[in-house]
Amino acid sequence: MSSKKKFSFEKAPDMAVKEDVLGLVVKDGLKLEFADERLKNDKDIVYAALAENPNAFRFVADAMKFDEKVCLKCVSPYTWALQFVPEQIRADMEFALKAVNKYGGALRYLSNEAKDDHCIVLAAVQNCGSSLQYASQSMRGNEEIVRAAVGKFAHSFKFADARLHRNKAFVLSLVKNSPGVMNYAHPQLQGDKEIIAAMAV
């Protein structure tokens, strides 16, 4: 007796149908690129796409690129998507503070004003010490900012202003809890007996 094999073919997703697109972007956010333009302005789809891959922001409808909630979904230590957020949003100081509180490294893509703002930079380094490297020169020379960064990640001291690398009193105040800062202190301080003694305590 012969039997006939039955073949079933999956229906290709319709990129103009919300349910089909939603089913795709939850698995691969970048599929948003191929969605119908109308659906690139759908919050359910956009949020799902960005949750899977923040880099999908490039394909979001222009109108939604000015939505703060949408833009904040681009803030992540695993993506560079924040650079695609409109400049006027990244220049907004309230947005900047929210962004660095979510991930300090977001400071890299914010405005020069934000990078020179004490409150924003302090929040950034308290979240991620190495974000000190993106701060303005004046903030990298600010003792409170640098101390907070070192407290989070000792090796962030390498991004501090050179003046602080030579400041014995400041280095001395750091080494007891963060001996790693000595890797970046001025050579003249490397063999300082008082500093070495403080490290041994």
Secondary structure, DSSP 4 states (H G I P E B T S, - for coil): ---PPP---PPPP-TTSHHHHHHHHTT-GGGGGGS-GGGGG-HHHHHHHHHH-GGGGGGS-GGGGG-HHHHHTT--TT--GGGGS-HHHHT-HHHHHHHHHH-GGGGGGS-HHHHT-HHHHHHHHHH-GGGGGGS-HHHHT-HHHHHHHHHH-GGGGGGS-HHHHS-HHHHHHHHTT-GGGGGTS-HHHHT-HHHHHHHH-
